[in-house]
Each structure stands twice: as structure tokens, then as C-alpha cells.
């Protein structure tokens, strides 16, 4: 029983899995934020192009 407790306390695989999960979630958040920013930039560019096309008539 004592050996089992020591092995449990020395096991770091759960901590590593949590760290990888945190890193993955931070990367996902960064990708979503970048996608939103890129989408807004593309929308602004297309709106500007549409405005210029309407005014050129």
C-alpha cells in the first residue's frame, strides 16, 4: 500500500496532460481571435470596395 501511494505521488503524467490541454486551449483562443480580426479586416475591405463601386456610377 505504501508503494502504491508513493507511485501515485511521483506520477507526473496527469500534470503533463493538463499542461498540454492548457497550451492547446491557448492556441485555440489565439486562432479564434486571429480569425475574427482577419474577418473584420476582410469585411472592411469589401465594404470599402463596394462603396467605391457605388460612387463610380
PDBQT receptor file of N, H, CA, C and O in Angstrom, charges set to zero:
ATOM      1  N   UNK A   1       0.837  -1.194   0.000  1.00  0.00    +0.000 N 
ATOM      2  CA  UNK A   1       0.000   0.000   0.000  1.00  0.00    +0.000 C 
ATOM      3  C   UNK A   1       0.876   1.250   0.000  1.00  0.00    +0.000 C 
ATOM      4  O   UNK A   1       0.568   2.230  -0.678  1.00  0.00    +0.000 OA
ATOM      5  N   UNK A   2       1.948   1.213   0.748  1.00  0.00    +0.000 N 
ATOM      6  H   UNK A   2       2.199   0.417   1.300  1.00  0.00    +0.000 HD
ATOM      7  CA  UNK A   2       2.847   2.362   0.837  1.00  0.00    +0.000 C 
ATOM      8  C   UNK A   2       3.503   2.634  -0.528  1.00  0.00    +0.000 C 
ATOM      9  O   UNK A   2       3.652   3.787  -0.932  1.00  0.00    +0.000 OA
ATOM     10  N   UNK A   3       3.894   1.554  -1.236  1.00  0.00    +0.000 N 
ATOM     11  H   UNK A   3       3.774   0.617  -0.908  1.00  0.00    +0.000 HD
ATOM     12  CA  UNK A   3       4.485   1.722  -2.568  1.00  0.00    +0.000 C 
ATOM     13  C   UNK A   3       3.485   2.324  -3.546  1.00  0.00    +0.000 C 
ATOM     14  O   UNK A   3       3.847   3.160  -4.375  1.00  0.00    +0.000 OA
ATOM     15  N   UNK A   4       2.254   1.909  -3.453  1.00  0.00    +0.000 N 
ATOM     16  H   UNK A   4       1.961   1.230  -2.780  1.00  0.00    +0.000 HD
ATOM     17  CA  UNK A   4       1.216   2.439  -4.331  1.00  0.00    +0.000 C 
ATOM     18  C   UNK A   4       1.035   3.939  -4.110  1.00  0.00    +0.000 C 
ATOM     19  O   UNK A   4       0.876   4.694  -5.069  1.00  0.00    +0.000 OA
ATOM     20  N   UNK A   5       1.060   4.365  -2.870  1.00  0.00    +0.000 N 
ATOM     21  H   UNK A   5       1.189   3.752  -2.091  1.00  0.00    +0.000 HD
ATOM     22  CA  UNK A   5       0.924   5.788  -2.554  1.00  0.00    +0.000 C 
ATOM     23  C   UNK A   5       2.104   6.584  -3.102  1.00  0.00    +0.000 C 
ATOM     24  O   UNK A   5       1.926   7.667  -3.660  1.00  0.00    +0.000 OA
ATOM     25  N   UNK A   6       3.311   6.042  -2.938  1.00  0.00    +0.000 N 
ATOM     26  H   UNK A   6       3.455   5.162  -2.484  1.00  0.00    +0.000 HD
ATOM     27  CA  UNK A   6       4.494   6.739  -3.454  1.00  0.00    +0.000 C 
ATOM     28  C   UNK A   6       4.477   6.830  -4.974  1.00  0.00    +0.000 C 
ATOM     29  O   UNK A   6       4.837   7.859  -5.545  1.00  0.00    +0.000 OA
ATOM     30  N   UNK A   7       4.053   5.742  -5.630  1.00  0.00    +0.000 N 
ATOM     31  H   UNK A   7       3.760   4.906  -5.166  1.00  0.00    +0.000 HD
ATOM     32  CA  UNK A   7       3.974   5.789  -7.093  1.00  0.00    +0.000 C 
ATOM     33  C   UNK A   7       2.939   6.810  -7.548  1.00  0.00    +0.000 C 
ATOM     34  O   UNK A   7       3.149   7.507  -8.541  1.00  0.00    +0.000 OA
ATOM     35  N   UNK A   8       1.835   6.900  -6.836  1.00  0.00    +0.000 N 
ATOM     36  H   UNK A   8       1.665   6.334  -6.029  1.00  0.00    +0.000 HD
ATOM     37  CA  UNK A   8       0.809   7.881  -7.179  1.00  0.00    +0.000 C 
ATOM     38  C   UNK A   8       1.328   9.304  -7.007  1.00  0.00    +0.000 C 
ATOM     39  O   UNK A   8       1.067  10.163  -7.850  1.00  0.00    +0.000 OA
ATOM     40  N   UNK A   9       2.053   9.560  -5.934  1.00  0.00    +0.000 N 
ATOM     41  H   UNK A   9       2.265   8.862  -5.250  1.00  0.00    +0.000 HD
ATOM     42  CA  UNK A   9       2.572  10.900  -5.683  1.00  0.00    +0.000 C 
ATOM     43  C   UNK A   9       3.674  11.287  -6.659  1.00  0.00    +0.000 C 
ATOM     44  O   UNK A   9       3.853  12.471  -6.944  1.00  0.00    +0.000 OA
ATOM     45  N   UNK A  10       4.413  10.313  -7.176  1.00  0.00    +0.000 N 
ATOM     46  H   UNK A  10       4.267   9.351  -6.945  1.00  0.00    +0.000 HD
ATOM     47  CA  UNK A  10       5.501  10.593  -8.108  1.00  0.00    +0.000 C 
ATOM     48  C   UNK A  10       5.038  10.655  -9.560  1.00  0.00    +0.000 C 
ATOM     49  O   UNK A  10       5.796  11.109 -10.418  1.00  0.00    +0.000 OA
ATOM     50  N   UNK A  11       3.827  10.217  -9.858  1.00  0.00    +0.000 N 
ATOM     51  H   UNK A  11       3.212   9.849  -9.161  1.00  0.00    +0.000 HD
ATOM     52  CA  UNK A  11       3.321  10.182 -11.222  1.00  0.00    +0.000 C 
ATOM     53  C   UNK A  11       3.036  11.602 -11.706  1.00  0.00    +0.000 C 
ATOM     54  O   UNK A  11       2.249  12.324 -11.093  1.00  0.00    +0.000 OA
ATOM     55  N   UNK A  12       3.667  11.996 -12.790  1.00  0.00    +0.000 N 
ATOM     56  H   UNK A  12       4.306  11.410 -13.288  1.00  0.00    +0.000 HD
ATOM     57  CA  UNK A  12       3.501  13.349 -13.337  1.00  0.00    +0.000 C 
ATOM     58  C   UNK A  12       2.743  13.359 -14.656  1.00  0.00    +0.000 C 
ATOM     59  O   UNK A  12       2.612  14.419 -15.268  1.00  0.00    +0.000 OA
ATOM     60  N   UNK A  13       2.247  12.231 -15.108  1.00  0.00    +0.000 N 
ATOM     61  H   UNK A  13       2.354  11.371 -14.610  1.00  0.00    +0.000 HD
ATOM     62  CA  UNK A  13       1.585  12.180 -16.406  1.00  0.00    +0.000 C 
ATOM     63  C   UNK A  13       0.296  12.998 -16.419  1.00  0.00    +0.000 C 
ATOM     64  O   UNK A  13      -0.047  13.575 -17.451  1.00  0.00    +0.000 OA
ATOM     65  N   UNK A  14      -0.415  13.064 -15.316  1.00  0.00    +0.000 N 
ATOM     66  H   UNK A  14      -0.136  12.596 -14.477  1.00  0.00    +0.000 HD
ATOM     67  CA  UNK A  14      -1.635  13.874 -15.265  1.00  0.00    +0.000 C 
ATOM     68  C   UNK A  14      -1.331  15.352 -15.378  1.00  0.00    +0.000 C 
ATOM     69  O   UNK A  14      -2.053  16.090 -16.048  1.00  0.00    +0.000 OA
ATOM     70  N   UNK A  15      -0.266  15.786 -14.725  1.00  0.00    +0.000 N 
ATOM     71  H   UNK A  15       0.320  15.187 -14.181  1.00  0.00    +0.000 HD
ATOM     72  CA  UNK A  15       0.125  17.195 -14.810  1.00  0.00    +0.000 C 
ATOM     73  C   UNK A  15       0.545  17.551 -16.231  1.00  0.00    +0.000 C 
ATOM     74  O   UNK A  15       0.246  18.644 -16.713  1.00  0.00    +0.000 OA
ATOM     75  N   UNK A  16       1.234  16.636 -16.901  1.00  0.00    +0.000 N 
ATOM     76  H   UNK A  16       1.476  15.748 -16.509  1.00  0.00    +0.000 HD
ATOM     77  CA  UNK A  16       1.649  16.881 -18.277  1.00  0.00    +0.000 C 
ATOM     78  C   UNK A  16       0.429  16.986 -19.187  1.00  0.00    +0.000 C 
ATOM     79  O   UNK A  16       0.388  17.847 -20.066  1.00  0.00    +0.000 OA
ATOM     80  N   UNK A  17      -0.546  16.137 -18.991  1.00  0.00    +0.000 N 
ATOM     81  H   UNK A  17      -0.512  15.438 -18.277  1.00  0.00    +0.000 HD
ATOM     82  CA  UNK A  17      -1.759  16.189 -19.811  1.00  0.00    +0.000 C 
ATOM     83  C   UNK A  17      -2.494  17.508 -19.591  1.00  0.00    +0.000 C 
ATOM     84  O   UNK A  17      -3.015  18.090 -20.543  1.00  0.00    +0.000 OA
ATOM     85  N   UNK A  18      -2.542  17.978 -18.368  1.00  0.00    +0.000 N 
ATOM     86  H   UNK A  18      -2.120  17.506 -17.595  1.00  0.00    +0.000 HD
ATOM     87  CA  UNK A  18      -3.190  19.262 -18.080  1.00  0.00    +0.000 C 
ATOM     88  C   UNK A  18      -2.437  20.400 -18.749  1.00  0.00    +0.000 C 
ATOM     89  O   UNK A  18      -3.053  21.309 -19.306  1.00  0.00    +0.000 OA
ATOM     90  N   UNK A  19      -1.110  20.359 -18.700  1.00  0.00    +0.000 N 
ATOM     91  H   UNK A  19      -0.609  19.621 -18.248  1.00  0.00    +0.000 HD
ATOM     92  CA  UNK A  19      -0.308  21.401 -19.342  1.00  0.00    +0.000 C 
ATOM     93  C   UNK A  19      -0.542  21.419 -20.849  1.00  0.00    +0.000 C 
ATOM     94  O   UNK A  19      -0.695  22.485 -21.445  1.00  0.00    +0.000 OA
ATOM     95  N   UNK A  20      -0.570  20.229 -21.469  1.00  0.00    +0.000 N 
ATOM     96  H   UNK A  20      -0.446  19.363 -20.985  1.00  0.00    +0.000 HD
ATOM     97  CA  UNK A  20      -0.836  20.177 -22.909  1.00  0.00    +0.000 C 
ATOM     98  C   UNK A  20      -2.250  20.686 -23.210  1.00  0.00    +0.000 C 
ATOM     99  O   UNK A  20      -2.464  21.349 -24.225  1.00  0.00    +0.000 OA
ATOM    100  N   UNK A  21      -3.188  20.390 -22.359  1.00  0.00    +0.000 N 
ATOM    101  H   UNK A  21      -3.014  19.852 -21.534  1.00  0.00    +0.000 HD
ATOM    102  CA  UNK A  21      -4.542  20.898 -22.553  1.00  0.00    +0.000 C 
ATOM    103  C   UNK A  21      -4.604  22.415 -22.471  1.00  0.00    +0.000 C 
ATOM    104  O   UNK A  21      -5.305  23.054 -23.256  1.00  0.00    +0.000 OA
ATOM    105  N   UNK A  22      -3.879  22.989 -21.528  1.00  0.00    +0.000 N 
ATOM    106  H   UNK A  22      -3.310  22.470 -20.890  1.00  0.00    +0.000 HD
ATOM    107  CA  UNK A  22      -3.841  24.451 -21.407  1.00  0.00    +0.000 C 
ATOM    108  C   UNK A  22      -3.182  25.094 -22.615  1.00  0.00    +0.000 C 
ATOM    109  O   UNK A  22      -3.664  26.105 -23.128  1.00  0.00    +0.000 OA
ATOM    110  N   UNK A  23      -2.078  24.509 -23.071  1.00  0.00    +0.000 N 
ATOM    111  H   UNK A  23      -1.686  23.688 -22.655  1.00  0.00    +0.000 HD
ATOM    112  CA  UNK A  23      -1.395  25.049 -24.254  1.00  0.00    +0.000 C 
ATOM    113  C   UNK A  23      -2.311  24.968 -25.473  1.00  0.00    +0.000 C 
ATOM    114  O   UNK A  23      -2.397  25.916 -26.254  1.00  0.00    +0.000 OA
ATOM    115  N   UNK A  24      -2.989  23.842 -25.632  1.00  0.00    +0.000 N 
ATOM    116  H   UNK A  24      -2.918  23.072 -24.998  1.00  0.00    +0.000 HD
ATOM    117  CA  UNK A  24      -3.902  23.679 -26.754  1.00  0.00    +0.000 C 
ATOM    118  C   UNK A  24      -5.045  24.686 -26.704  1.00  0.00    +0.000 C 
ATOM    119  O   UNK A  24      -5.437  25.237 -27.733  1.00  0.00    +0.000 OA
ATOM    120  N   UNK A  25      -5.577  24.927 -25.513  1.00  0.00    +0.000 N 
ATOM    121  H   UNK A  25      -5.259  24.479 -24.678  1.00  0.00    +0.000 HD
ATOM    122  CA  UNK A  25      -6.683  25.884 -25.401  1.00  0.00    +0.000 C 
ATOM    123  C   UNK A  25      -6.202  27.304 -25.689  1.00  0.00    +0.000 C 
ATOM    124  O   UNK A  25      -6.935  28.084 -26.299  1.00  0.00    +0.000 OA
ATOM    125  N   UNK A  26      -4.991  27.657 -25.267  1.00  0.00    +0.000 N 
ATOM    126  H   UNK A  26      -4.396  27.023 -24.772  1.00  0.00    +0.000 HD
ATOM    127  CA  UNK A  26      -4.464  28.991 -25.573  1.00  0.00    +0.000 C 
ATOM    128  C   UNK A  26      -4.236  29.168 -27.074  1.00  0.00    +0.000 C 
ATOM    129  O   UNK A  26      -4.506  30.235 -27.624  1.00  0.00    +0.000 OA
ATOM    130  N   UNK A  27      -3.743  28.131 -27.727  1.00  0.00    +0.000 N 
ATOM    131  H   UNK A  27      -3.523  27.264 -27.280  1.00  0.00    +0.000 HD
ATOM    132  CA  UNK A  27      -3.560  28.203 -29.183  1.00  0.00    +0.000 C 
ATOM    133  C   UNK A  27      -4.912  28.343 -29.870  1.00  0.00    +0.000 C 
ATOM    134  O   UNK A  27      -5.042  29.115 -30.819  1.00  0.00    +0.000 OA
ATOM    135  N   UNK A  28      -5.916  27.611 -29.407  1.00  0.00    +0.000 N 
ATOM    136  H   UNK A  28      -5.810  26.983 -28.635  1.00  0.00    +0.000 HD
ATOM    137  CA  UNK A  28      -7.250  27.704 -29.999  1.00  0.00    +0.000 C 
ATOM    138  C   UNK A  28      -7.836  29.105 -29.832  1.00  0.00    +0.000 C 
ATOM    139  O   UNK A  28      -8.446  29.645 -30.756  1.00  0.00    +0.000 OA
ATOM    140  N   UNK A  29      -7.649  29.680 -28.661  1.00  0.00    +0.000 N 
ATOM    141  H   UNK A  29      -7.154  29.241 -27.911  1.00  0.00    +0.000 HD
ATOM    142  CA  UNK A  29      -8.143  31.046 -28.421  1.00  0.00    +0.000 C 
ATOM    143  C   UNK A  29      -7.448  32.033 -29.344  1.00  0.00    +0.000 C 
ATOM    144  O   UNK A  29      -8.087  32.930 -29.893  1.00  0.00    +0.000 OA
ATOM    145  N   UNK A  30      -6.131  31.871 -29.518  1.00  0.00    +0.000 N 
ATOM    146  H   UNK A  30      -5.611  31.142 -29.072  1.00  0.00    +0.000 HD
ATOM    147  CA  UNK A  30      -5.382  32.766 -30.405  1.00  0.00    +0.000 C 
ATOM    148  C   UNK A  30      -5.854  32.617 -31.850  1.00  0.00    +0.000 C 
ATOM    149  O   UNK A  30      -5.968  33.611 -32.568  1.00  0.00    +0.000 OA
ATOM    150  N   UNK A  31      -6.126  31.392 -32.280  1.00  0.00    +0.000 N 
ATOM    151  H   UNK A  31      -6.033  30.585 -31.697  1.00  0.00    +0.000 HD
ATOM    152  CA  UNK A  31      -6.617  31.183 -33.648  1.00  0.00    +0.000 C 
ATOM    153  C   UNK A  31      -7.985  31.806 -33.858  1.00  0.00    +0.000 C 
ATOM    154  O   UNK A  31      -8.239  32.405 -34.903  1.00  0.00    +0.000 OA
ATOM    155  N   UNK A  32      -8.862  31.674 -32.889  1.00  0.00    +0.000 N 
ATOM    156  H   UNK A  32      -8.656  31.187 -32.040  1.00  0.00    +0.000 HD
ATOM    157  CA  UNK A  32     -10.198  32.272 -33.000  1.00  0.00    +0.000 C 
ATOM    158  C   UNK A  32     -10.093  33.794 -33.044  1.00  0.00    +0.000 C 
ATOM    159  O   UNK A  32     -10.753  34.442 -33.856  1.00  0.00    +0.000 OA
ATOM    160  N   UNK A  33      -9.269  34.357 -32.176  1.00  0.00    +0.000 N 
ATOM    161  H   UNK A  33      -8.732  33.830 -31.516  1.00  0.00    +0.000 HD
ATOM    162  CA  UNK A  33      -9.109  35.816 -32.160  1.00  0.00    +0.000 C 
ATOM    163  C   UNK A  33      -8.511  36.308 -33.473  1.00  0.00    +0.000 C 
ATOM    164  O   UNK A  33      -8.930  37.339 -33.998  1.00  0.00    +0.000 OA
ATOM    165  N   UNK A  34      -7.538  35.579 -34.004  1.00  0.00    +0.000 N 
ATOM    166  H   UNK A  34      -7.198  34.741 -33.577  1.00  0.00    +0.000 HD
ATOM    167  CA  UNK A  34      -6.953  35.953 -35.295  1.00  0.00    +0.000 C 
ATOM    168  C   UNK A  34      -7.958  35.838 -36.424  1.00  0.00    +0.000 C 
ATOM    169  O   UNK A  34      -7.993  36.687 -37.314  1.00  0.00    +0.000 OA
ATOM    170  N   UNK A  35      -8.771  34.805 -36.397  1.00  0.00    +0.000 N 
ATOM    171  H   UNK A  35      -8.743  34.115 -35.673  1.00  0.00    +0.000 HD
ATOM    172  CA  UNK A  35      -9.792  34.638 -37.423  1.00  0.00    +0.000 C 
ATOM    173  C   UNK A  35     -10.826  35.741 -37.381  1.00  0.00    +0.000 C 
ATOM    174  O   UNK A  35     -11.257  36.229 -38.425  1.00  0.00    +0.000 OA
ATOM    175  N   UNK A  36     -11.224  36.136 -36.202  1.00  0.00    +0.000 N 
ATOM    176  H   UNK A  36     -10.874  35.740 -35.353  1.00  0.00    +0.000 HD
ATOM    177  CA  UNK A  36     -12.191  37.239 -36.061  1.00  0.00    +0.000 C 
ATOM    178  C   UNK A  36     -11.592  38.539 -36.579  1.00  0.00    +0.000 C 
ATOM    179  O   UNK A  36     -12.249  39.299 -37.290  1.00  0.00    +0.000 OA
ATOM    180  N   UNK A  37     -10.339  38.784 -36.215  1.00  0.00    +0.000 N 
ATOM    181  H   UNK A  37      -9.805  38.167 -35.638  1.00  0.00    +0.000 HD
ATOM    182  CA  UNK A  37      -9.670  40.006 -36.674  1.00  0.00    +0.000 C 
ATOM    183  C   UNK A  37      -9.518  40.019 -38.193  1.00  0.00    +0.000 C 
ATOM    184  O   UNK A  37      -9.753  41.041 -38.838  1.00  0.00    +0.000 OA
ATOM    185  N   UNK A  38      -9.123  38.881 -38.756  1.00  0.00    +0.000 N 
ATOM    186  H   UNK A  38      -8.932  38.051 -38.231  1.00  0.00    +0.000 HD
ATOM    187  CA  UNK A  38      -8.988  38.788 -40.211  1.00  0.00    +0.000 C 
ATOM    188  C   UNK A  38     -10.346  38.955 -40.894  1.00  0.00    +0.000 C 
ATOM    189  O   UNK A  38     -10.444  39.621 -41.924  1.00  0.00    +0.000 OA
ATOM    190  N   UNK A  39     -11.374  38.363 -40.334  1.00  0.00    +0.000 N 
ATOM    191  H   UNK A  39     -11.294  37.821 -39.497  1.00  0.00    +0.000 HD
ATOM    192  CA  UNK A  39     -12.710  38.508 -40.904  1.00  0.00    +0.000 C 
ATOM    193  C   UNK A  39     -13.182  39.951 -40.902  1.00  0.00    +0.000 C 
ATOM    194  O   UNK A  39     -13.783  40.417 -41.870  1.00  0.00    +0.000 OA
ATOM    195  N   UNK A  40     -12.910  40.656 -39.817  1.00  0.00    +0.000 N 
ATOM    196  H   UNK A  40     -12.422  40.278 -39.030  1.00  0.00    +0.000 HD
ATOM    197  CA  UNK A  40     -13.284  42.070 -39.755  1.00  0.00    +0.000 C 
ATOM    198  C   UNK A  40     -12.512  42.896 -40.770  1.00  0.00    +0.000 C 
ATOM    199  O   UNK A  40     -13.065  43.816 -41.373  1.00  0.00    +0.000 OA
ATOM    200  N   UNK A  41     -11.237  42.575 -40.963  1.00  0.00    +0.000 N 
ATOM    201  H   UNK A  41     -10.788  41.828 -40.473  1.00  0.00    +0.000 HD
ATOM    202  CA  UNK A  41     -10.429  43.306 -41.936  1.00  0.00    +0.000 C 
ATOM    203  C   UNK A  41     -10.934  43.055 -43.355  1.00  0.00    +0.000 C 
ATOM    204  O   UNK A  41     -11.010  43.981 -44.161  1.00  0.00    +0.000 OA
ATOM    205  N   UNK A  42     -11.274  41.819 -43.657  1.00  0.00    +0.000 N 
ATOM    206  H   UNK A  42     -11.212  41.066 -43.002  1.00  0.00    +0.000 HD
ATOM    207  CA  UNK A  42     -11.795  41.496 -44.999  1.00  0.00    +0.000 C 
ATOM    208  C   UNK A  42     -13.139  42.165 -45.219  1.00  0.00    +0.000 C 
ATOM    209  O   UNK A  42     -13.404  42.675 -46.308  1.00  0.00    +0.000 OA
ATOM    210  N   UNK A  43     -13.991  42.171 -44.204  1.00  0.00    +0.000 N 
ATOM    211  H   UNK A  43     -13.776  41.757 -43.319  1.00  0.00    +0.000 HD
ATOM    212  CA  UNK A  43     -15.293  42.833 -44.320  1.00  0.00    +0.000 C 
ATOM    213  C   UNK A  43     -15.115  44.323 -44.591  1.00  0.00    +0.000 C 
ATOM    214  O   UNK A  43     -15.804  44.892 -45.438  1.00  0.00    +0.000 OA
ATOM    215  N   UNK A  44     -14.194  44.950 -43.872  1.00  0.00    +0.000 N 
ATOM    216  H   UNK A  44     -13.635  44.488 -43.184  1.00  0.00    +0.000 HD
ATOM    217  CA  UNK A  44     -13.931  46.380 -44.092  1.00  0.00    +0.000 C 
ATOM    218  C   UNK A  44     -13.432  46.655 -45.494  1.00  0.00    +0.000 C 
ATOM    219  O   UNK A  44     -13.846  47.633 -46.117  1.00  0.00    +0.000 OA
ATOM    220  N   UNK A  45     -12.552  45.810 -46.000  1.00  0.00    +0.000 N 
ATOM    221  H   UNK A  45     -12.216  45.016 -45.494  1.00  0.00    +0.000 HD
ATOM    222  CA  UNK A  45     -12.026  45.987 -47.351  1.00  0.00    +0.000 C 
ATOM    223  C   UNK A  45     -13.125  45.821 -48.392  1.00  0.00    +0.000 C 
ATOM    224  O   UNK A  45     -13.206  46.602 -49.340  1.00  0.00    +0.000 OA
ATOM    225  N   UNK A  46     -13.965  44.814 -48.223  1.00  0.00    +0.000 N 
ATOM    226  H   UNK A  46     -13.899  44.180 -47.453  1.00  0.00    +0.000 HD
ATOM    227  CA  UNK A  46     -15.045  44.590 -49.179  1.00  0.00    +0.000 C 
ATOM    228  C   UNK A  46     -16.087  45.699 -49.127  1.00  0.00    +0.000 C 
ATOM    229  O   UNK A  46     -16.612  46.112 -50.162  1.00  0.00    +0.000 OA
ATOM    230  N   UNK A  47     -16.386  46.181 -47.929  1.00  0.00    +0.000 N 
ATOM    231  H   UNK A  47     -15.960  45.846 -47.088  1.00  0.00    +0.000 HD
ATOM    232  CA  UNK A  47     -17.324  47.308 -47.804  1.00  0.00    +0.000 C 
ATOM    233  C   UNK A  47     -16.766  48.552 -48.487  1.00  0.00    +0.000 C 
ATOM    234  O   UNK A  47     -17.504  49.287 -49.143  1.00  0.00    +0.000 OA
ATOM    235  N   UNK A  48     -15.474  48.786 -48.335  1.00  0.00    +0.000 N 
ATOM    236  H   UNK A  48     -14.874  48.189 -47.802  1.00  0.00    +0.000 HD
ATOM    237  CA  UNK A  48     -14.835  49.945 -48.961  1.00  0.00    +0.000 C 
ATOM    238  C   UNK A  48     -14.868  49.802 -50.482  1.00  0.00    +0.000 C 
ATOM    239  O   UNK A  48     -15.137  50.775 -51.186  1.00  0.00    +0.000 OA
ATOM    240  N   UNK A  49     -14.600  48.613 -50.989  1.00  0.00    +0.000 N 
ATOM    241  H   UNK A  49     -14.381  47.823 -50.416  1.00  0.00    +0.000 HD
ATOM    242  CA  UNK A  49     -14.649  48.390 -52.429  1.00  0.00    +0.000 C 
ATOM    243  C   UNK A  49     -16.074  48.575 -52.961  1.00  0.00    +0.000 C 
ATOM    244  O   UNK A  49     -16.267  49.158 -54.028  1.00  0.00    +0.000 OA
ATOM    245  N   UNK A  50     -17.055  48.087 -52.231  1.00  0.00    +0.000 N 
ATOM    246  H   UNK A  50     -16.898  47.613 -51.364  1.00  0.00    +0.000 HD
ATOM    247  CA  UNK A  50     -18.454  48.247 -52.651  1.00  0.00    +0.000 C 
ATOM    248  C   UNK A  50     -18.842  49.720 -52.667  1.00  0.00    +0.000 C 
ATOM    249  O   UNK A  50     -19.550  50.173 -53.567  1.00  0.00    +0.000 OA
ATOM    250  N   UNK A  51     -18.379  50.461 -51.673  1.00  0.00    +0.000 N 
ATOM    251  H   UNK A  51     -17.804  50.093 -50.942  1.00  0.00    +0.000 HD
ATOM    252  CA  UNK A  51     -18.698  51.900 -51.624  1.00  0.00    +0.000 C 
ATOM    253  C   UNK A  51     -18.100  52.616 -52.820  1.00  0.00    +0.000 C 
ATOM    254  O   UNK A  51     -18.757  53.465 -53.421  1.00  0.00    +0.000 OA
ATOM    255  N   UNK A  52     -16.867  52.289 -53.176  1.00  0.00    +0.000 N 
ATOM    256  H   UNK A  52     -16.333  51.599 -52.687  1.00  0.00    +0.000 HD
ATOM    257  CA  UNK A  52     -16.232  52.932 -54.326  1.00  0.00    +0.000 C 
ATOM    258  C   UNK A  52     -16.932  52.545 -55.616  1.00  0.00    +0.000 C 
ATOM    259  O   UNK A  52     -17.056  53.372 -56.518  1.00  0.00    +0.000 OA
ATOM    260  N   UNK A  53     -17.386  51.319 -55.721  1.00  0.00    +0.000 N 
ATOM    261  H   UNK A  53     -17.284  50.647 -54.987  1.00  0.00    +0.000 HD
ATOM    262  CA  UNK A  53     -18.105  50.916 -56.928  1.00  0.00    +0.000 C 
ATOM    263  C   UNK A  53     -19.450  51.627 -57.038  1.00  0.00    +0.000 C 
ATOM    264  O   UNK A  53     -19.856  52.002 -58.137  1.00  0.00    +0.000 OA
ATOM    265  N   UNK A  54     -20.139  51.816 -55.930  1.00  0.00    +0.000 N 
ATOM    266  H   UNK A  54     -19.808  51.510 -55.037  1.00  0.00    +0.000 HD
ATOM    267  CA  UNK A  54     -21.423  52.533 -55.953  1.00  0.00    +0.000 C 
ATOM    268  C   UNK A  54     -21.240  53.991 -56.316  1.00  0.00    +0.000 C 
ATOM    269  O   UNK A  54     -22.059  54.565 -57.034  1.00  0.00    +0.000 OA
ATOM    270  N   UNK A  55     -20.161  54.598 -55.820  1.00  0.00    +0.000 N 
ATOM    271  H   UNK A  55     -19.495  54.132 -55.237  1.00  0.00    +0.000 HD
ATOM    272  CA  UNK A  55     -19.931  56.016 -56.085  1.00  0.00    +0.000 C 
ATOM    273  C   UNK A  55     -19.391  56.272 -57.483  1.00  0.00    +0.000 C 
ATOM    274  O   UNK A  55     -19.391  57.416 -57.937  1.00  0.00    +0.000 OA
ATOM    275  N   UNK A  56     -18.936  55.246 -58.169  1.00  0.00    +0.000 N 
ATOM    276  H   UNK A  56     -18.936  54.316 -57.800  1.00  0.00    +0.000 HD
ATOM    277  CA  UNK A  56     -18.357  55.462 -59.512  1.00  0.00    +0.000 C 
ATOM    278  C   UNK A  56     -19.406  55.462 -60.603  1.00  0.00    +0.000 C 
ATOM    279  O   UNK A  56     -19.076  55.695 -61.765  1.00  0.00    +0.000 OA
ATOM    280  N   UNK A  57     -20.667  55.208 -60.265  1.00  0.00    +0.000 N 
ATOM    281  H   UNK A  57     -20.936  55.019 -59.321  1.00  0.00    +0.000 HD
ATOM    282  CA  UNK A  57     -21.737  55.205 -61.279  1.00  0.00    +0.000 C 
ATOM    283  C   UNK A  57     -22.090  56.583 -61.730  1.00  0.00    +0.000 C 
ATOM    284  O   UNK A  57     -22.968  56.750 -62.576  1.00  0.00    +0.000 OA
TER     285      UNK A  57
